[in-house]
């Protein structure tokens, strides 16, 4: 079995070096929107940069006693146009960022749907949820508050420096020295901010997992008076989030005021030195005012660059966590486009050839399993609890890959069919059937599209669940609550039976399908199975001796080995006292 590292197992330090290429992969589908936003950003930068030049002309005209109306009109027009372009630029930036977030969310969900059950079992569902929600939001913020502001602020800063050099190169030296100090500080803090952001998101995932654990088992928690213990555990995770977020806040608080302080100090020095240069005739009063305006304007792009750089590091941290989902093992798609149609009647419906499976290295659950099930056969799988019976079904469904050997359906390995194609011909009733949060209809037609209401109501009546559709005026659209909380264990199992009856699958996999049913309902379900199973291959994991007696083939799972017997009598003779072959209520042989 492939040992794929779960997302939460990847060290935060190793995830801090995610390349910017990942950011480009996210941005690329929305490059048209970003191009418009970038053009607008450049336009705003140019218009912002030229404004002090018009101020300089107006001041110099007034000093010389010349009307400054022309310069003032141009200044007003440029300022208005910059404001309008800035508004459109903000909208296009947000549009692009929201589009990226939508694409990223959908990509994450699509990926998670294709990830193997094995990989899901190793991961934590609450942490994956945190990545799909929280990390995608951080990436969006990083794009809108980091990526484009870097470009726009960079252009603005370059334009300001060019004009400042034209006005007075000596003063530029003072200014650039301060800017370099500020940039060095931002870069030094950036990596720490990225690592701290990753840690904070990891803590958020752990908090979500702890909260989900407590809420999912709230009945058990309350029954054992464990509310305070569980609440204390969740509070611990919350405080760790707070500690990480405070470290990030301190870093941000260090950068921004320091950058502003450097710029303010430079402004004071420039004003004093500029006044001296005006007095010496090296710079005009209008030039000093223009230069001072550029200094003031420079504060904004420098501040934006520092904030944007920090945002980009936080976004890279979130992308690193999302990239781990992309690297989780996914189920193989159809290899060659030739999924088996109806196979020949002499080809076994299901085979396992030399199959072995271990959930953990060195601890095999199944060892060298060989058997073949013919079309239309009824198979009983028996054995003690924990012997590995359910693992057989997990392998048939393709939820797990065998460490050795191959599982064949209609004479072809599962991967040659494609998992989706193979599963479309199977239907499964697990021992603890899942009910999805949603309506009765959604749970009945799961994966099957539209089914006529009459068929749904008839199926509910056959399994004794017609009252569910009569609970309210909503009928089939009645809400079953979170994870079907409104249903009892028996109702959940009968709902799973209803899915079987609505399916046209010809391979039926049943894992203790009547474990939660009373004797009367169990007898009804057995009759329904006998009717529905005609012409279908039915594999039933069971502890019921009567099911084993009626089977065409009995598979005995014992200590990881699967022994094949033609009848319950033969199986009982080879494995006396085995659960599923002896009526434990009376001790009599089945």
C-alpha positions as CSV (number, residue, x, y, z in Angstrom):
1,X,0.0,0.0,0.0
2,X,1.3,3.4,-0.9
3,X,2.3,5.4,2.1
4,X,1.2,9.0,1.2
5,X,1.9,11.7,3.7
6,X,-1.2,13.3,5.1
7,X,-1.3,17.1,4.8
8,X,-1.1,17.8,8.5
9,X,2.1,15.6,8.8
10,X,4.2,17.9,6.6
11,X,6.6,20.1,8.6
12,X,5.8,23.8,8.5
13,X,9.4,24.7,7.9
14,X,9.5,22.7,4.7
15,X,6.3,24.3,3.5
16,X,7.6,27.8,3.8
17,X,9.7,27.6,0.6
18,X,6.7,27.2,-1.8
19,X,7.7,28.8,-5.1
20,X,5.9,31.8,-6.6
21,X,5.1,29.5,-9.6
22,X,2.2,28.2,-7.5
23,X,0.8,31.7,-7.2
24,X,1.0,32.1,-11.0
25,X,-0.9,28.8,-11.4
26,X,-3.7,30.4,-9.4
27,X,-3.6,33.7,-11.2
28,X,-3.2,32.5,-14.7
29,X,-6.9,31.6,-15.4
30,X,-7.8,35.2,-14.5
31,X,-5.0,36.9,-16.3
32,X,-7.3,39.0,-18.5
33,X,-8.9,40.6,-15.4
34,X,-5.4,41.1,-13.9
35,X,-4.1,42.6,-17.1
36,X,-6.9,45.2,-17.0
37,X,-6.3,45.9,-13.3
38,X,-2.6,46.2,-14.0
39,X,-3.1,48.7,-16.8
40,X,-5.3,50.7,-14.5
41,X,-2.8,50.5,-11.8
42,X,-0.1,51.8,-14.1
43,X,-2.3,54.6,-15.2
44,X,-3.0,55.6,-11.6
45,X,0.7,55.4,-10.9
46,X,1.6,57.7,-13.8
47,X,-1.2,60.2,-13.0
48,X,-0.1,60.2,-9.3
49,X,3.5,60.8,-10.3
50,X,2.8,63.8,-12.6
51,X,0.6,65.7,-10.1
52,X,3.5,67.3,-8.2
53,X,4.9,68.6,-11.5
54,X,1.7,70.6,-12.1
55,X,2.0,71.9,-8.5
56,X,5.5,73.0,-9.2
57,X,4.5,74.8,-12.4
58,X,1.6,76.5,-10.6
59,X,3.8,77.7,-7.7
60,X,6.6,78.9,-10.0
61,X,4.0,80.8,-12.1
62,X,2.6,82.5,-9.1
63,X,6.1,83.4,-7.8
64,X,6.8,85.0,-11.2
65,X,3.5,86.8,-11.2
66,X,2.2,84.7,-14.2
67,X,-1.4,83.3,-14.1
68,X,-1.4,79.6,-13.0
69,X,-4.9,78.8,-14.2
70,X,-3.7,76.4,-16.9
71,X,-1.5,74.4,-14.5
72,X,-4.3,74.3,-11.9
73,X,-6.8,73.0,-14.5
74,X,-4.5,70.3,-15.6
75,X,-3.8,69.4,-11.9
76,X,-7.6,69.1,-11.3
77,X,-8.1,67.0,-14.4
78,X,-5.2,64.7,-13.6
79,X,-6.4,64.3,-10.0
80,X,-10.0,63.5,-11.0
81,X,-8.9,61.0,-13.7
82,X,-6.6,59.3,-11.2
83,X,-9.5,59.0,-8.7
84,X,-11.8,57.4,-11.4
85,X,-9.1,55.1,-12.6
86,X,-8.3,54.1,-9.0
87,X,-11.9,53.1,-8.4
88,X,-12.0,50.9,-11.5
89,X,-8.7,49.4,-10.6
90,X,-9.9,48.5,-7.1
91,X,-13.0,46.8,-8.7
92,X,-11.0,44.9,-11.2
93,X,-8.5,43.8,-8.6
94,X,-11.3,42.5,-6.4
95,X,-13.0,40.8,-9.3
96,X,-9.8,39.0,-10.3
97,X,-9.1,38.0,-6.7
98,X,-12.6,36.7,-6.1
99,X,-12.4,34.8,-9.3
100,X,-9.1,33.2,-8.2
101,X,-10.7,32.3,-4.9
102,X,-13.7,30.7,-6.6
103,X,-11.4,28.7,-8.9
104,X,-9.2,27.7,-6.0
105,X,-12.1,26.5,-3.8
106,X,-13.6,24.5,-6.7
107,X,-10.2,23.0,-7.5
108,X,-9.7,22.0,-3.9
109,X,-13.2,20.4,-3.6
110,X,-12.7,18.6,-7.0
111,X,-9.4,17.3,-5.8
112,X,-10.7,16.2,-2.4
113,X,-13.5,14.3,-4.2
114,X,-10.8,12.4,-6.2
115,X,-8.5,11.7,-3.3
116,X,-8.4,8.0,-2.3
117,X,-10.3,6.9,0.8
118,X,-7.0,5.7,2.1
119,X,-5.5,9.2,2.0
120,X,-8.7,10.6,3.5
121,X,-8.5,8.2,6.4
122,X,-5.0,9.4,7.2
123,X,-5.9,13.1,7.0
124,X,-8.2,15.0,9.3
125,X,-11.4,16.1,7.7
126,X,-11.7,19.2,9.8
127,X,-8.2,20.3,8.8
128,X,-9.0,19.7,5.1
129,X,-12.1,21.9,5.6
130,X,-10.0,24.6,7.1
131,X,-7.8,24.5,4.1
132,X,-10.7,24.7,1.7
133,X,-12.2,27.7,3.5
134,X,-9.6,29.6,5.5
135,X,-6.5,29.1,3.3
136,X,-8.4,30.0,0.1
137,X,-9.5,33.2,1.8
138,X,-5.9,34.0,2.7
139,X,-4.8,33.4,-0.9
140,X,-7.5,35.8,-2.1
141,X,-6.4,38.5,0.4
142,X,-2.8,37.9,-0.7
143,X,-3.7,38.4,-4.3
144,X,-5.9,41.5,-3.8
145,X,-3.7,43.0,-1.1
146,X,-0.3,41.8,-2.1
147,X,0.2,40.9,-5.8
148,X,-1.2,43.9,-7.6
149,X,-0.3,46.5,-5.0
150,X,3.3,45.3,-5.4
151,X,3.2,46.0,-9.1
152,X,1.3,49.3,-8.9
153,X,3.4,50.6,-5.9
154,X,6.6,49.5,-7.6
155,X,5.8,51.5,-10.8
156,X,4.7,54.5,-8.7
157,X,7.9,54.3,-6.6
158,X,10.1,54.1,-9.8
159,X,8.3,57.1,-11.3
160,X,8.6,59.2,-8.2
161,X,12.4,58.4,-7.9
162,X,12.9,59.4,-11.6
163,X,11.2,62.8,-11.1
164,X,13.0,63.3,-7.8
165,X,16.4,62.7,-9.6
166,X,15.4,65.3,-12.2
167,X,14.6,67.8,-9.5
168,X,17.6,67.3,-7.2
169,X,19.9,64.3,-7.4
170,X,21.6,65.1,-4.0
171,X,18.3,65.0,-2.1
172,X,17.6,61.7,-3.8
173,X,20.6,60.1,-2.2
174,X,19.2,60.9,1.3
175,X,15.8,59.5,0.3
176,X,17.1,56.3,-1.2
177,X,19.2,55.5,1.8
178,X,16.1,55.5,3.9
179,X,14.1,53.4,1.4
180,X,16.9,50.8,1.3
181,X,16.9,50.5,5.1
182,X,13.1,50.0,5.0
183,X,13.2,47.4,2.2
184,X,15.9,45.4,4.0
185,X,13.7,45.4,7.2
186,X,10.7,44.1,5.2
187,X,12.6,41.3,3.5
188,X,14.1,40.2,6.8
189,X,10.7,40.0,8.5
190,X,9.0,38.5,5.4
191,X,10.2,34.9,5.8
192,X,9.4,34.8,9.5
193,X,5.9,36.2,8.8
194,X,5.4,33.4,6.2
195,X,6.4,30.6,8.6
196,X,4.3,32.2,11.4
197,X,1.3,32.3,9.1
198,X,1.7,28.6,8.2
199,X,1.8,27.8,11.9
200,X,-1.3,29.8,12.5
201,X,-3.2,28.0,9.8
202,X,-2.0,24.7,11.1
203,X,-3.3,25.7,14.5
204,X,-6.6,26.7,13.0
205,X,-6.9,23.3,11.4
206,X,-6.2,21.6,14.7
207,X,-8.8,23.8,16.4
208,X,-11.4,22.9,13.8
209,X,-10.6,19.2,14.2
210,X,-11.0,19.4,18.0
211,X,-14.3,21.3,17.7
212,X,-15.6,18.8,15.1
213,X,-14.6,15.9,17.4
214,X,-16.5,17.3,20.3
215,X,-19.6,18.3,18.4
216,X,-19.8,15.1,16.4
217,X,-19.9,13.1,19.6
218,X,-21.8,15.5,21.7
219,X,-24.2,12.8,23.0
220,X,-21.3,10.7,24.3
221,X,-19.6,13.8,25.7
222,X,-22.6,14.8,27.7
223,X,-23.4,11.2,28.7
224,X,-20.0,11.0,30.4
225,X,-20.1,14.6,31.8
226,X,-17.0,15.3,29.7
227,X,-18.1,18.8,28.5
228,X,-15.5,20.7,30.4
229,X,-12.7,18.3,29.5
230,X,-13.5,18.6,25.8
231,X,-14.0,22.4,26.1
232,X,-10.6,22.7,27.8
233,X,-9.0,20.8,24.9
234,X,-10.6,23.1,22.4
235,X,-9.6,26.2,24.4
236,X,-6.0,25.0,24.3
237,X,-6.1,24.9,20.5
238,X,-7.7,28.3,20.5
239,X,-5.0,29.8,22.7
240,X,-2.3,28.3,20.4
241,X,-4.0,30.1,17.4
242,X,-4.0,33.3,19.5
243,X,-0.3,32.9,20.3
244,X,0.7,32.4,16.7
245,X,-1.5,35.3,15.5
246,X,0.1,37.5,18.1
247,X,3.5,36.7,16.8
248,X,2.4,37.6,13.4
249,X,0.8,40.8,14.7
250,X,4.0,41.8,16.4
251,X,5.9,41.3,13.1
252,X,3.5,43.5,11.2
253,X,3.5,46.0,14.0
254,X,7.2,46.1,13.8
255,X,7.5,46.7,10.0
256,X,4.9,49.3,9.3
257,X,5.7,51.9,12.1
258,X,9.4,51.5,11.4
259,X,9.0,52.1,7.7
260,X,6.8,55.2,8.5
261,X,9.3,56.5,11.0
262,X,12.1,56.1,8.4
263,X,10.1,58.0,5.9
264,X,9.2,60.8,8.3
265,X,12.8,61.2,9.4
266,X,13.8,61.4,5.7
267,X,11.1,64.0,5.1
268,X,12.5,66.2,7.9
269,X,16.0,65.9,6.6
270,X,14.9,66.6,3.0
271,X,13.0,69.7,4.1
272,X,15.9,71.1,6.0
273,X,18.5,70.3,3.3
274,X,16.1,71.4,0.6
275,X,15.6,74.8,2.3
276,X,19.3,75.3,2.4
277,X,19.6,74.4,-1.3
278,X,16.8,76.9,-2.1
279,X,18.6,79.6,-0.2
280,X,21.8,78.7,-2.2
281,X,20.0,79.0,-5.5
282,X,20.4,75.3,-6.4
283,X,16.7,74.6,-6.2
284,X,13.6,76.6,-6.8
285,X,10.8,77.0,-4.2
286,X,8.4,75.2,-6.6
287,X,11.0,72.4,-7.0
288,X,11.3,72.0,-3.2
289,X,7.5,71.8,-2.9
290,X,7.3,69.3,-5.7
291,X,10.1,67.2,-4.1
292,X,8.4,67.4,-0.8
293,X,5.1,66.2,-2.3
294,X,7.0,63.3,-3.9
295,X,8.4,62.5,-0.5
296,X,4.9,62.4,0.9
297,X,3.6,60.4,-2.0
298,X,6.5,58.0,-1.6
299,X,5.3,57.0,1.9
300,X,2.2,55.4,0.3
301,X,4.0,53.0,-2.2
302,X,6.7,52.1,0.3
303,X,4.0,51.4,2.9
304,X,2.1,49.4,0.3
305,X,5.2,47.4,-0.7
306,X,5.9,46.5,2.9
307,X,2.3,45.4,3.5
308,X,2.0,43.7,0.2
309,X,5.3,41.7,0.7
310,X,4.0,40.5,4.1
311,X,0.6,39.6,2.5
312,X,2.4,37.6,-0.2
313,X,4.3,35.6,2.4
314,X,1.1,34.8,4.2
315,X,-0.4,33.8,0.9
316,X,2.5,31.6,0.0
317,X,2.1,29.9,3.3
318,X,-1.6,29.2,2.6
319,X,-0.7,28.0,-0.9
320,X,1.8,25.6,0.6
321,X,-1.0,24.0,2.6
322,X,-3.3,23.9,-0.4
323,X,-0.5,22.4,-2.5
324,X,-0.4,19.5,-0.1
325,X,-3.9,18.6,-1.1
326,X,-2.8,18.6,-4.8
327,X,-0.1,16.1,-3.8
328,X,-2.4,13.7,-2.0
329,X,-2.9,10.4,-3.7
330,X,-5.9,10.3,-6.1
331,X,-7.8,7.4,-7.5
332,X,-6.6,6.4,-11.0
333,X,-8.8,7.4,-13.9
334,X,-9.8,5.2,-16.8
335,X,-6.5,4.1,-18.3
336,X,-7.2,3.5,-22.0
337,X,-10.8,4.5,-22.4
338,X,-12.0,0.8,-22.8
339,X,-14.0,0.1,-19.7
340,X,-15.5,-3.4,-19.9
341,X,-19.0,-3.7,-21.3
342,X,-21.1,-6.7,-20.4
343,X,-18.5,-9.4,-19.9
344,X,-18.8,-13.0,-21.1
345,X,-20.8,-15.3,-18.9
346,X,-17.9,-17.7,-18.3
347,X,-15.8,-14.9,-16.8
348,X,-16.0,-14.7,-13.0
349,X,-17.9,-11.6,-11.8
350,X,-15.4,-10.9,-9.1
351,X,-11.9,-12.3,-8.4
352,X,-9.0,-11.7,-6.0
353,X,-5.7,-13.1,-7.0
354,X,-2.9,-13.2,-4.4
355,X,-4.3,-10.1,-2.7
356,X,-2.6,-8.8,0.5
357,X,-3.5,-5.7,2.4
358,X,-1.9,-3.9,5.4
359,X,-3.2,-0.6,6.9
360,X,0.1,-0.2,8.7
361,X,3.5,-1.5,7.6
362,X,4.2,-5.0,8.9
363,X,0.6,-5.6,10.1
364,X,-1.2,-7.4,7.3
365,X,-5.0,-7.6,7.6
366,X,-5.3,-9.9,4.6
367,X,-2.7,-12.3,3.3
368,X,-2.5,-13.9,-0.2
369,X,-6.3,-14.0,-0.8
370,X,-7.5,-16.1,-3.8
371,X,-11.1,-16.6,-4.7
372,X,-13.5,-16.2,-7.7
373,X,-17.2,-15.4,-7.5
374,X,-19.4,-16.3,-10.5
375,X,-22.3,-14.3,-11.9
376,X,-25.5,-14.5,-9.9
377,X,-23.8,-16.3,-7.0
378,X,-24.8,-15.5,-3.4
379,X,-21.7,-15.3,-1.2
380,X,-21.5,-15.2,2.6
381,X,-18.4,-13.8,4.2
382,X,-18.0,-14.9,7.9
383,X,-15.4,-14.6,10.5
384,X,-14.7,-13.1,13.9
385,X,-14.9,-9.3,14.5
386,X,-11.8,-7.7,13.3
387,X,-10.8,-10.6,11.1
388,X,-10.7,-8.4,7.9
389,X,-14.2,-9.1,6.4
390,X,-15.0,-5.4,5.7
391,X,-11.5,-5.0,4.2
392,X,-12.6,-7.3,1.4
393,X,-15.4,-5.0,0.5
394,X,-13.1,-2.0,0.8
395,X,-10.8,-3.6,-1.8
396,X,-13.7,-4.5,-4.1
397,X,-15.0,-0.9,-4.0
398,X,-11.4,0.3,-4.7
399,X,-11.3,2.3,-1.5
400,X,-7.8,0.8,-0.8
401,X,-5.1,-0.5,-3.1
402,X,-3.8,-4.0,-2.3
403,X,-0.2,-4.2,-1.4
404,X,0.1,-7.3,-3.5
405,X,-2.1,-9.1,-6.0
406,X,-5.0,-7.8,-8.1
407,X,-8.8,-7.3,-7.8
408,X,-10.7,-8.1,-11.0
409,X,-14.2,-7.3,-12.0
410,X,-15.5,-9.1,-15.1
411,X,-12.0,-10.3,-15.8
412,X,-10.4,-6.9,-15.8
413,X,-8.5,-5.1,-13.0
414,X,-10.4,-2.2,-11.4
415,X,-8.1,0.4,-12.9
416,X,-8.9,-0.7,-16.4
417,X,-12.6,-0.1,-15.8
418,X,-11.9,3.2,-14.1
419,X,-13.2,3.5,-10.5
420,X,-16.3,5.4,-11.4
421,X,-17.3,3.0,-14.1
422,X,-16.7,0.0,-11.8
423,X,-18.6,1.5,-8.9
424,X,-21.5,2.3,-11.2
425,X,-22.1,-1.4,-11.4
426,X,-21.9,-1.9,-7.6
427,X,-24.1,-1.0,-4.7
428,X,-23.0,-1.1,-1.1
429,X,-24.7,-1.2,2.3
430,X,-22.1,-0.6,5.0
431,X,-22.6,-1.7,8.6
432,X,-23.0,1.9,9.7
433,X,-24.7,3.6,6.7
434,X,-23.9,7.2,6.2
435,X,-26.7,9.7,5.9
436,X,-25.7,13.0,4.2
437,X,-26.8,16.3,5.6
438,X,-29.7,17.3,3.4
439,X,-33.1,16.1,2.4
440,X,-34.7,12.7,2.1
441,X,-34.8,13.0,-1.7
442,X,-31.1,13.9,-1.9
443,X,-30.1,10.9,0.1
444,X,-32.3,8.5,-1.9
445,X,-31.2,9.6,-5.4
446,X,-27.5,10.0,-4.4
447,X,-25.5,10.0,-7.6
448,X,-28.4,8.9,-9.8
449,X,-29.9,12.2,-11.0
450,X,-33.7,12.5,-11.3
451,X,-35.9,9.7,-10.1
452,X,-39.7,9.9,-10.4
453,X,-41.4,10.7,-7.0
454,X,-43.6,7.7,-7.5
455,X,-40.6,5.4,-7.6
456,X,-39.1,7.0,-4.5
457,X,-42.3,6.8,-2.5
458,X,-42.9,3.1,-3.6
459,X,-39.3,2.2,-2.5
460,X,-39.8,3.9,0.9
461,X,-43.0,1.9,1.4
462,X,-41.2,-1.3,0.6
463,X,-38.5,-0.7,3.3
464,X,-41.0,0.7,5.8
465,X,-39.9,4.3,5.7
466,X,-43.0,5.9,4.2
467,X,-43.6,7.9,7.3
468,X,-40.4,10.0,6.7
469,X,-42.1,11.5,3.6
470,X,-45.2,12.3,5.7
471,X,-43.5,14.2,8.5
472,X,-44.2,17.5,7.0
473,X,-45.6,19.2,3.9
474,X,-42.1,19.1,2.4
475,X,-42.6,15.4,1.6
476,X,-39.6,13.9,0.0
477,X,-37.8,17.2,0.5
478,X,-38.0,17.0,4.3
479,X,-34.7,17.9,5.9
480,X,-33.1,14.9,7.8
481,X,-30.8,17.2,9.8
482,X,-27.0,17.2,10.1
483,X,-25.7,13.8,9.0
484,X,-29.2,12.4,9.4
485,X,-29.4,13.2,13.1
486,X,-33.2,12.8,12.9
487,X,-33.0,9.1,12.0
488,X,-32.5,6.1,14.2
489,X,-29.9,3.4,13.5
490,X,-32.6,1.1,12.0
491,X,-33.9,3.9,9.8
492,X,-30.5,4.7,8.5
493,X,-30.0,1.0,7.6
494,X,-33.4,0.9,5.9
495,X,-32.5,4.1,4.0
496,X,-29.4,2.3,2.7
497,X,-31.6,-0.6,1.6
498,X,-33.8,1.8,-0.3
499,X,-30.7,3.0,-2.2
500,X,-30.1,-0.7,-3.1
501,X,-33.6,-1.2,-4.4
502,X,-33.3,2.0,-6.5
503,X,-30.1,0.8,-8.0
504,X,-29.7,-1.3,-11.1
505,X,-26.2,-2.4,-10.1
506,X,-25.5,-6.1,-10.6
507,X,-23.0,-6.5,-7.8
508,X,-24.5,-6.0,-4.4
509,X,-22.1,-5.7,-1.4
510,X,-23.7,-5.9,2.1
511,X,-21.8,-5.5,5.3
512,X,-24.0,-6.7,8.2
513,X,-27.0,-5.2,6.5
514,X,-29.5,-6.0,9.2
515,X,-27.4,-5.4,12.3
516,X,-29.6,-2.5,13.5
517,X,-33.0,-4.0,12.6
518,X,-35.5,-5.8,14.8
519,X,-36.4,-9.4,13.9
520,X,-39.6,-8.5,12.0
521,X,-37.9,-5.8,9.9
522,X,-34.9,-8.1,9.3
523,X,-37.2,-10.8,7.9
524,X,-38.7,-8.1,5.6
525,X,-35.3,-7.0,4.4
526,X,-34.2,-10.6,3.7
527,X,-37.2,-11.1,1.6
528,X,-36.5,-7.9,-0.3
529,X,-32.9,-9.0,-0.8
530,X,-34.0,-12.4,-2.2
531,X,-36.3,-10.6,-4.6
532,X,-33.9,-7.9,-5.7
533,X,-30.9,-10.3,-5.8
534,X,-32.3,-12.6,-8.5
535,X,-29.8,-12.6,-11.3
536,X,-27.4,-10.4,-9.3
537,X,-24.2,-11.3,-7.6
538,X,-24.6,-10.6,-3.8
539,X,-21.8,-10.7,-1.3
540,X,-22.9,-10.5,2.3
541,X,-20.7,-10.0,5.4
542,X,-22.7,-11.6,8.1
543,X,-22.9,-13.1,11.6
544,X,-26.3,-14.7,10.8
545,X,-26.1,-18.5,10.3
546,X,-29.3,-18.5,8.2
547,X,-27.5,-16.2,5.6
548,X,-24.6,-18.5,5.5
549,X,-26.9,-21.5,5.0
550,X,-28.5,-20.0,1.9
551,X,-25.3,-19.0,0.3
552,X,-23.8,-20.6,-2.8
553,X,-20.3,-19.9,-1.5
554,X,-18.9,-19.2,1.9
555,X,-15.7,-17.3,2.5
556,X,-14.3,-17.8,5.9
557,X,-11.9,-15.0,7.0
558,X,-9.5,-16.2,9.7
559,X,-6.3,-14.6,10.8
560,X,-5.9,-12.7,7.5
561,X,-6.5,-15.8,5.3
562,X,-9.6,-16.4,3.3
563,X,-10.8,-20.0,3.0
564,X,-13.3,-20.8,0.3
565,X,-16.1,-23.4,1.0
566,X,-19.0,-24.5,-1.2
567,X,-21.5,-24.5,1.7
568,X,-22.0,-23.5,5.3
569,X,-21.8,-27.2,6.3
570,X,-18.3,-27.5,4.7
571,X,-17.2,-24.3,6.3
572,X,-18.5,-25.3,9.7
573,X,-16.7,-28.6,9.5
574,X,-13.4,-26.9,8.7
575,X,-13.9,-24.1,11.3
576,X,-16.0,-25.3,14.2
577,X,-17.4,-22.7,16.5
578,X,-16.7,-19.8,14.1
579,X,-19.1,-16.8,14.4
580,X,-21.6,-16.8,11.6
581,X,-21.7,-20.6,11.3
582,X,-23.0,-21.4,14.8
583,X,-26.2,-19.9,16.3
584,X,-24.6,-18.3,19.4
585,X,-28.0,-17.8,21.1
586,X,-28.5,-21.6,21.4
587,X,-25.0,-22.9,20.7
588,X,-26.5,-25.1,18.0
589,X,-24.8,-25.6,14.6
590,X,-26.4,-23.6,11.8
